[in-house]
Amino acid sequence: MEPVTHMLTGACLSRAGLNRKAAYATLAMTIAAEFPDIDTLWSAVGPIASFQHHRGITHTFLGIPFEAALLVGAIWTVHRIRTRRAAPKTVETAAPIRWGVLYLLTLLALLSHLLLDFTNNYGLRPFFPFNPRWYAGSIVFIFEPVLFVALLGALVLPSLFGLIGSEVGATRKPFRGSGLAIMALLVMLGLWTWRYTEQQKAITLAASLDLSAALPPGAPAAEILRINASPYPINPYRWHITVETRGFYQIAEADTLQGTLPNPTSNDLFYRSPTTLATLAAKRSPLGEAYLDWSQFPLVTETTSITGPYDPAALSTVTFRDLRFFYDVPFMKGRSKPPLTGTVTLDSDRHIVSMEMNGKAER
């Protein structure tokens, strides 16, 4: 998920009553809920390193105990500084200071990050390095407005109610908004359940897809090997379908409210490209290895710029795309310019000339 939703989730988890268990709980859980995305610092090395390490070790069950220790250690240091500056007075906190409890709460917030990332279609590898497999629930878009509003409202409304209460002389409570925070978390669970149910309906619809409608006349029947349904934002009844066969991929759009899945056209059919020397070299490049390790429905294509026969200066460009992201949503044109696209350019000797990820060139 995007960063703000992660932080709002951590804050709501704390506000739901956990902030009464240990001092600094809200601070620790809000930061921890987004902390695994510290791996974005790899972008300073280059776009390929950023892609390769995104949702890497910081998004694993092995990594988060160390992250929790780091965060609690940092907060303990801040607390010690505050205590020394306040001497001989003591630093007062609304909840008792319990560092062991705070560590467990921080660990819970870190786990929430992994869970939220699992719900979208990019996925993560929680068991890495023992199990390199990527897992993706693909039930919620990377930014879900309904979830965002529910979480934000749970945190903002208590402050507004507090302002109203102060005007009428009401006593301010130290821990406010637990009811709304719990309600927002229940909305999250309800939304996930609803979307999972609709996703299974979309997959069932796709299982009956008539693949022959997009194939040339006389082409042999194709057997469906895998089906994926990726979510659209807001609308839980609209799903992007990706179907894999031995010879090609097929994409479509399912409407689970109407129970319809239009027959695919030739524009929705993508044949598996044959392996060439250029594609083989590109797949063995740092970008190619990272991409094929992550991608679930990779589409690898080659284009060659030739000015004449046997042109020694000919360049081959191998493009890596994932068909899970071949659909248009607001602010993203997945059909014409799919996100998470990588390219490797090679010379006539199959040596790498350049590599790009999402349009950013590797230095």
Disulfide bonds with the S-S distance in Angstrom:
none
